[in-house]
């Protein structure tokens, strides 16, 4: 290899006029939210389920309800120290997150049931036709059977390949464990008079 070839490997390549023009056009494009409203909206872009959220509230949750929840904890655990305040704040957030689990589970079930509602309806229609031929009428038992079947299908589909329930249970276990560790820490501070 000659010395000229060796030196040319380390020199920057000359860019064409087309490349320079393309860089200018790309650089002029949006660089993100500018307004306060846009920045607030963009801050929620990565939020998916709120289980690991740094935000206290997710869409559909009430600030007023959260404040009532927080005040109840502060009444149960009045604090004087910064460590105590941080521990109580952590317990408030963890317990608020724990309230989301049943809602998410119900939502997963609903989504799964809705996805397969037509399939269930066809199955129930077939079953209803058989019962009609045999002289059996629809009653409360049939309605209950339909609800149970929907829940069973929803649960079966939810724990399927996507593992939504498995992941949800994982988050729930971690959150509950952190919550009880925090509560025990707060109680220890109370016993020592350091809360």
Backbone bond lengths (Angstrom), bond angles and torsions (degrees), N, CA, C in turn:
res aa  C-N    CA-C-N  psi(-1)  N-CA   C-N-CA  omega(-1)  CA-C   N-CA-C  phi
1 X - - - 1.440 - - 1.526 108.65 -
2 X 1.286 116.54 133.58 1.460 120.12 -177.51 1.517 109.81 -82.42
3 X 1.312 114.23 166.66 1.459 120.27 -178.79 1.529 110.42 -67.70
4 X 1.344 118.38 -35.71 1.466 121.75 178.88 1.537 110.62 -62.23
5 X 1.328 116.74 -44.18 1.476 120.36 179.07 1.522 111.10 -63.57
6 X 1.323 116.43 -39.73 1.464 121.14 -179.25 1.524 110.45 -64.59
7 X 1.320 117.92 -41.43 1.464 121.75 -179.67 1.526 111.31 -70.31
8 X 1.330 117.91 -36.50 1.460 120.68 -176.72 1.533 111.32 -69.60
9 X 1.321 118.82 -22.99 1.465 121.59 177.28 1.528 110.89 -64.87
10 X 1.309 117.68 -31.60 1.455 122.33 -173.98 1.525 113.29 -95.35
11 X 1.298 117.91 -10.29 1.465 121.01 178.44 1.526 110.22 -83.20
12 X 1.340 117.56 142.34 1.464 118.96 177.78 1.523 109.92 -65.77
13 X 1.354 114.96 144.97 1.458 119.22 179.39 1.526 108.79 -75.43
14 X 1.311 115.59 145.68 1.459 121.29 177.70 1.522 107.59 -75.99
15 X 1.346 115.50 129.97 1.463 120.09 -178.46 1.527 109.48 -89.38
16 X 1.316 114.16 145.52 1.465 119.17 -179.92 1.531 109.63 -79.25
17 X 1.319 116.09 166.25 1.460 121.66 178.72 1.533 110.06 -61.50
18 X 1.341 117.40 -36.76 1.471 121.67 178.35 1.529 110.97 -62.69
19 X 1.322 116.78 -42.83 1.464 120.84 -179.89 1.524 110.98 -65.74
20 X 1.310 116.12 -41.35 1.466 120.94 179.22 1.525 110.04 -63.69
21 X 1.341 116.42 -43.76 1.464 121.54 179.28 1.533 110.66 -63.64
22 X 1.331 117.40 -42.44 1.468 121.60 179.13 1.528 110.27 -63.24
23 X 1.319 117.75 -40.21 1.464 121.37 177.92 1.519 111.23 -62.07
24 X 1.332 116.88 -41.37 1.471 120.70 178.36 1.528 110.89 -63.54
25 X 1.338 116.78 -44.19 1.473 120.46 179.77 1.530 110.89 -62.96
26 X 1.327 116.60 -44.35 1.465 119.92 179.25 1.526 111.80 -65.56
27 X 1.312 116.50 -37.23 1.458 120.54 179.36 1.515 112.95 -68.14
28 X 1.327 116.84 -25.69 1.466 120.92 -179.76 1.528 112.05 -80.81
29 X 1.316 117.10 -11.40 1.466 120.54 -179.59 1.519 110.32 -70.15
30 X 1.337 114.86 169.25 1.456 122.33 -176.99 1.522 112.19 -55.01
31 X 1.300 115.02 140.02 1.458 121.06 177.47 1.529 110.12 -113.58
32 X 1.343 115.90 24.23 1.469 119.96 177.82 1.516 111.70 111.55
33 X 1.307 114.08 -176.82 1.462 121.53 -176.97 1.528 110.46 -65.94
34 X 1.329 115.33 143.70 1.458 121.27 -179.84 1.525 110.62 -112.51
35 X 1.348 116.67 -43.97 1.464 120.57 -177.10 1.528 110.10 -78.29
36 X 1.334 115.41 160.11 1.461 120.69 178.48 1.531 110.14 -60.88
37 X 1.334 116.49 -40.79 1.466 121.18 179.52 1.529 110.67 -63.63
38 X 1.324 116.24 -43.47 1.465 120.92 179.01 1.515 111.96 -64.66
39 X 1.325 116.77 -40.18 1.465 120.55 178.89 1.517 111.20 -66.03
40 X 1.348 116.40 -38.67 1.466 120.82 178.53 1.532 110.01 -63.44
41 X 1.327 116.13 -43.12 1.461 121.03 179.37 1.534 110.58 -66.36
42 X 1.325 117.24 -42.34 1.467 121.54 -178.76 1.531 111.16 -66.01
43 X 1.329 117.24 -28.83 1.459 120.54 179.34 1.525 111.97 -63.97
44 X 1.327 117.52 -21.64 1.459 122.31 -179.30 1.533 112.17 -94.89
45 X 1.334 118.29 -0.06 1.468 121.52 -174.55 1.526 113.66 -55.67
46 X 1.306 117.86 -41.50 1.462 120.37 -175.64 1.521 113.12 -86.10
47 X 1.328 117.34 -4.60 1.457 120.81 -178.42 1.518 110.21 -70.56
48 X 1.314 117.46 124.37 1.455 121.22 -178.54 1.516 111.07 -113.30
49 X 1.334 117.62 -51.95 1.454 119.38 -174.82 1.513 113.39 -133.05
50 X 1.315 118.75 -8.82 1.454 120.86 176.32 1.515 115.03 78.90
51 X 1.310 118.96 5.94 1.456 119.64 -177.80 1.524 112.34 -81.65
52 X 1.313 117.18 -25.12 1.463 120.28 176.83 1.527 109.87 -119.01
53 X 1.307 115.53 22.33 1.458 121.51 -174.36 1.522 111.89 -70.48
54 X 1.311 115.73 141.73 1.455 121.10 171.29 1.536 109.60 -84.65
55 X 1.321 115.57 -14.54 1.455 121.43 176.02 1.528 107.80 -80.02
56 X 1.332 117.50 143.23 1.459 119.91 177.89 1.520 110.81 -73.55
57 X 1.311 116.46 -37.95 1.458 120.91 -174.90 1.519 110.67 -116.16
58 X 1.310 115.41 144.61 1.453 121.24 171.87 1.519 107.16 -115.51
59 X 1.304 116.91 170.98 1.447 122.71 -177.52 1.528 109.99 -51.66
60 X 1.329 116.13 131.24 1.459 121.12 177.74 1.514 114.05 93.93
61 X 1.333 118.57 -8.15 1.461 120.59 178.23 1.523 109.63 -95.85
62 X 1.314 115.51 147.75 1.452 122.39 -174.59 1.531 111.44 -94.61
63 X 1.320 116.00 127.61 1.465 120.73 176.11 1.526 109.80 -62.95
64 X 1.329 116.65 -39.24 1.461 121.23 179.45 1.537 110.86 -61.56
65 X 1.331 116.51 -42.82 1.463 121.15 178.74 1.531 110.58 -65.73
66 X 1.335 116.26 -39.75 1.465 119.81 178.07 1.523 110.43 -63.41
67 X 1.332 117.06 -42.62 1.470 120.93 179.72 1.519 111.08 -62.87
68 X 1.332 117.88 -39.76 1.472 121.34 176.06 1.525 110.24 -61.64
69 X 1.311 115.81 -42.50 1.467 122.75 178.79 1.538 109.89 -61.24
70 X 1.321 115.77 -47.26 1.467 121.17 179.87 1.523 111.04 -63.20
71 X 1.324 117.28 -44.84 1.473 121.53 -179.50 1.530 111.07 -62.01
72 X 1.333 116.98 -37.59 1.468 120.22 178.30 1.530 110.51 -62.66
73 X 1.319 116.96 -41.75 1.470 120.42 177.66 1.518 110.87 -65.79
74 X 1.318 116.32 -43.06 1.458 119.49 -179.48 1.526 111.50 -65.47
75 X 1.333 117.28 -30.32 1.466 120.63 175.92 1.530 110.30 -71.38
76 X 1.328 116.40 -38.29 1.469 120.48 178.99 1.521 112.23 -71.28
77 X 1.325 116.79 -33.05 1.460 121.71 -176.29 1.532 110.61 -129.73
78 X 1.346 117.59 72.95 1.473 118.89 177.87 1.542 109.50 -64.01
79 X 1.321 115.76 135.53 1.467 119.53 -174.42 1.524 111.50 -119.90
80 X 1.332 113.97 153.61 1.467 121.08 176.17 1.524 110.76 -120.77
81 X 1.332 116.39 -24.14 1.463 120.04 -174.33 1.523 110.85 -106.45
82 X 1.318 115.06 159.40 1.466 120.90 178.24 1.528 110.68 -65.06
83 X 1.315 117.65 -39.65 1.463 121.37 178.78 1.530 109.69 -62.09
84 X 1.314 116.43 -43.08 1.463 120.90 178.09 1.516 111.72 -62.60
85 X 1.335 116.27 -43.22 1.472 120.55 179.11 1.531 111.11 -62.00
86 X 1.338 115.98 -42.84 1.470 119.84 178.84 1.531 111.29 -64.66
87 X 1.333 116.80 -40.45 1.465 120.45 179.97 1.528 110.90 -65.58
88 X 1.321 117.22 -42.63 1.469 120.66 179.25 1.526 109.71 -66.58
89 X 1.329 116.90 -41.06 1.468 120.21 177.38 1.536 110.67 -60.22
90 X 1.329 116.32 -42.08 1.466 121.02 178.06 1.534 110.40 -61.96
91 X 1.341 116.65 -42.78 1.470 120.64 179.23 1.528 110.75 -64.24
92 X 1.316 116.93 -39.12 1.473 121.05 178.13 1.523 110.01 -61.07
93 X 1.316 116.98 -48.48 1.466 121.63 -177.73 1.533 110.70 -64.92
94 X 1.326 117.28 -46.42 1.465 120.65 -179.58 1.529 111.48 -62.99
95 X 1.328 116.66 -41.87 1.469 118.52 -179.92 1.525 110.59 -68.62
96 X 1.333 116.65 -33.35 1.473 120.00 176.27 1.528 109.93 -65.38
97 X 1.315 116.63 -41.61 1.463 120.27 177.22 1.529 110.85 -64.62
98 X 1.330 117.28 -37.20 1.462 120.63 179.33 1.530 111.22 -62.34
99 X 1.319 116.99 -29.78 1.463 120.64 178.30 1.528 111.69 -67.92
100 X 1.314 117.24 -20.11 1.468 120.81 -178.65 1.531 112.51 -76.35
101 X 1.323 117.87 -28.04 1.466 119.98 -172.86 1.521 114.00 -56.91
102 X 1.344 119.57 -51.20 1.469 118.28 179.67 1.534 112.42 -60.97
103 X 1.328 116.23 -34.80 1.470 119.74 179.29 1.529 110.75 -66.59
104 X 1.318 115.92 -42.27 1.462 119.82 179.83 1.533 109.81 -67.88
105 X 1.331 116.70 -40.49 1.470 119.59 178.04 1.527 110.18 -60.58
106 X 1.330 116.63 -45.72 1.466 119.99 178.56 1.524 110.41 -62.49
107 X 1.328 116.28 -39.80 1.463 120.26 178.55 1.525 112.09 -63.77
108 X 1.339 116.21 -42.33 1.470 119.76 177.30 1.523 110.94 -61.08
109 X 1.323 114.72 -43.71 1.470 118.54 178.82 1.522 110.12 -61.65
110 X 1.323 116.88 -44.78 1.470 120.48 -179.24 1.521 111.17 -61.74
111 X 1.319 116.02 -44.48 1.469 119.10 178.97 1.519 111.56 -59.93
112 X 1.324 115.50 -45.48 1.449 119.36 -178.87 1.528 111.33 -66.25
113 X 1.332 115.56 -41.80 1.463 119.14 179.17 1.523 110.16 -64.41
114 X 1.326 117.15 -43.80 1.466 120.01 179.89 1.523 111.37 -61.56
115 X 1.329 116.64 -38.33 1.463 120.03 179.21 1.524 112.10 -62.08
116 X 1.324 116.17 -31.61 1.460 119.55 -174.27 1.530 112.77 -115.34
117 X 1.349 116.14 15.08 1.456 120.41 -178.62 1.541 111.37 -60.86
118 X 1.337 117.25 -41.54 1.464 120.18 179.11 1.529 110.81 -61.78
119 X 1.323 115.39 -42.62 1.466 120.53 178.62 1.531 110.17 -60.36
120 X 1.311 116.97 -42.76 1.464 121.89 179.34 1.528 110.17 -66.30
121 X 1.334 115.95 -43.26 1.470 119.88 -179.70 1.521 111.59 -59.54
122 X 1.321 116.89 -42.13 1.466 120.39 178.11 1.523 109.56 -61.55
123 X 1.331 117.12 -44.98 1.457 121.93 179.33 1.523 110.79 -61.96
124 X 1.336 116.89 -44.87 1.465 120.46 -179.91 1.530 111.59 -67.09
125 X 1.330 116.88 -37.22 1.468 120.58 178.41 1.524 109.65 -62.33
126 X 1.321 116.57 -43.20 1.462 121.25 177.49 1.528 110.35 -60.64
127 X 1.346 114.99 -45.72 1.469 120.53 179.34 1.532 110.83 -63.54
128 X 1.344 116.90 -41.30 1.461 122.01 178.75 1.528 110.82 -61.94
129 X 1.328 116.70 -41.14 1.473 120.76 178.18 1.525 110.84 -61.95
130 X 1.317 116.76 -41.31 1.466 121.10 178.10 1.527 109.41 -63.92
131 X 1.346 116.64 -45.21 1.470 120.20 -179.61 1.530 110.78 -63.73
132 X 1.331 116.98 -40.08 1.462 121.17 179.68 1.523 110.28 -62.07
133 X 1.335 117.03 -43.86 1.463 120.60 178.34 1.525 111.14 -62.21
134 X 1.326 115.77 -30.41 1.469 119.65 -179.74 1.528 111.41 -90.17
135 X 1.360 117.90 -1.90 1.462 120.67 178.57 1.519 114.42 85.01
136 X 1.331 117.67 15.49 1.469 121.30 178.86 1.526 107.55 -94.02
137 X 1.356 117.99 131.79 1.464 121.51 -178.20 1.524 110.44 -100.74
138 X 1.354 115.31 159.98 1.466 120.72 175.26 1.523 109.26 -68.89
139 X 1.276 117.16 136.26 1.454 121.67 178.05 1.531 108.86 -145.62
140 X 1.314 115.81 -169.52 1.466 120.63 -179.06 1.521 111.03 -60.63
141 X 1.330 116.69 -35.17 1.461 120.41 179.67 1.528 111.27 -61.86
142 X 1.334 116.31 -40.54 1.455 121.09 179.41 1.529 110.13 -65.56
143 X 1.334 116.41 -42.10 1.471 120.16 179.27 1.523 110.77 -63.58
144 X 1.330 115.81 -41.63 1.458 119.95 177.52 1.525 110.14 -62.81
145 X 1.321 116.50 -43.60 1.467 121.72 177.96 1.531 110.12 -57.37
146 X 1.328 116.61 -41.86 1.465 121.39 -179.79 1.532 110.16 -63.04
147 X 1.335 117.10 -45.26 1.463 120.75 179.66 1.524 110.79 -62.44
148 X 1.311 116.52 -44.97 1.463 120.32 -179.52 1.524 110.26 -63.83
149 X 1.326 115.79 -41.41 1.459 119.37 179.38 1.531 110.37 -63.14
150 X 1.316 117.06 -41.94 1.469 120.17 177.96 1.522 110.62 -60.14
151 X 1.338 115.78 -46.65 1.462 119.25 -179.70 1.522 111.22 -63.80
152 X 1.308 116.03 -41.53 1.466 119.45 -179.45 1.524 110.94 -64.36
153 X 1.324 116.54 -45.18 1.470 119.59 179.26 1.525 109.29 -64.32
154 X 1.328 116.49 -44.10 1.464 120.00 178.86 1.508 112.03 -58.94
155 X 1.324 116.65 -44.99 1.458 120.06 179.73 1.524 110.67 -65.22
156 X 1.310 116.35 -46.04 1.463 120.22 -179.37 1.524 110.92 -57.67
157 X 1.335 115.52 -46.63 1.465 119.25 -178.62 1.532 110.89 -67.29
158 X 1.338 117.02 -35.43 1.466 120.09 -177.50 1.519 113.00 -68.95
159 X 1.302 117.45 -35.63 1.464 119.15 -179.20 1.514 111.22 -87.76
160 X 1.307 116.19 7.20 1.461 122.43 -179.83 1.510 112.00 -67.96
161 X 1.325 115.64 -149.62 1.456 121.51 -170.45 1.528 115.45 -60.03
162 X 1.314 118.09 -30.59 1.465 117.90 -176.74 1.520 112.50 -75.62
163 X 1.333 118.00 -18.59 1.462 121.51 174.52 1.512 114.84 65.25
164 X 1.337 117.77 28.19 1.468 120.63 -177.03 1.522 111.75 -59.39
165 X 1.319 117.34 -44.98 1.456 119.67 -179.29 1.521 111.41 -68.79
166 X 1.301 116.01 -36.97 1.473 119.55 179.65 1.529 109.75 -61.44
167 X 1.313 116.12 -45.74 1.462 120.35 179.01 1.524 110.82 -65.45
168 X 1.329 116.22 -41.34 1.466 120.72 178.60 1.527 110.27 -60.68
169 X 1.323 116.73 -44.77 1.465 120.48 178.62 1.525 111.00 -62.37
170 X 1.317 116.63 -37.80 1.467 121.27 177.68 1.534 110.19 -60.50
171 X 1.338 116.23 -49.89 1.466 119.99 177.92 1.525 111.38 -61.26
172 X 1.320 116.00 -39.93 1.465 120.12 -179.22 1.523 110.64 -62.98
173 X 1.327 117.42 -45.62 1.465 121.00 179.42 1.521 111.55 -60.10
174 X 1.320 116.55 -44.41 1.463 120.59 179.81 1.526 110.68 -63.20
175 X 1.330 116.43 -45.95 1.461 120.86 -177.88 1.525 111.17 -64.50
176 X 1.328 117.01 -45.30 1.470 120.94 -179.88 1.533 109.97 -62.63
177 X 1.323 116.88 -42.83 1.468 120.48 179.11 1.535 110.71 -61.26
178 X 1.327 116.77 -46.24 1.470 120.38 178.45 1.525 111.08 -62.05
179 X 1.332 115.48 -40.11 1.465 120.05 -179.22 1.528 110.24 -60.33
180 X 1.328 117.12 -51.59 1.462 119.74 -177.39 1.527 112.16 -67.85
181 X 1.313 117.59 -32.63 1.472 119.60 174.20 1.535 109.73 -63.76
182 X 1.331 116.23 -40.94 1.466 120.63 179.74 1.525 110.65 -66.09
183 X 1.332 116.82 -44.59 1.476 120.63 178.91 1.529 110.07 -61.25
184 X 1.322 117.73 -42.84 1.470 120.39 177.70 1.527 111.27 -62.75
185 X 1.324 116.82 -39.10 1.460 120.99 177.11 1.532 110.09 -62.88
186 X 1.325 116.62 -43.43 1.481 121.00 178.90 1.530 109.85 -62.38
187 X 1.324 117.18 -43.66 1.473 120.50 179.77 1.528 111.27 -64.38
188 X 1.338 116.74 -37.54 1.464 119.74 175.53 1.524 110.84 -62.85
189 X 1.326 116.23 -42.48 1.473 119.95 177.31 1.525 110.22 -62.09
190 X 1.354 116.60 -39.92 1.458 120.00 178.68 1.527 110.65 -61.36
191 X 1.332 116.63 -46.23 1.459 120.45 -178.62 1.528 112.02 -61.80
192 X 1.311 116.48 -36.22 1.465 121.50 179.66 1.519 112.44 -80.98
193 X 1.342 116.78 -9.14 1.464 121.15 -177.47 1.509 112.09 75.08
194 X 1.329 117.48 23.22 1.465 122.04 -177.18 1.515 113.58 -107.90
195 X 1.331 116.30 10.34 1.478 118.74 -179.23 1.508 108.18 -81.36
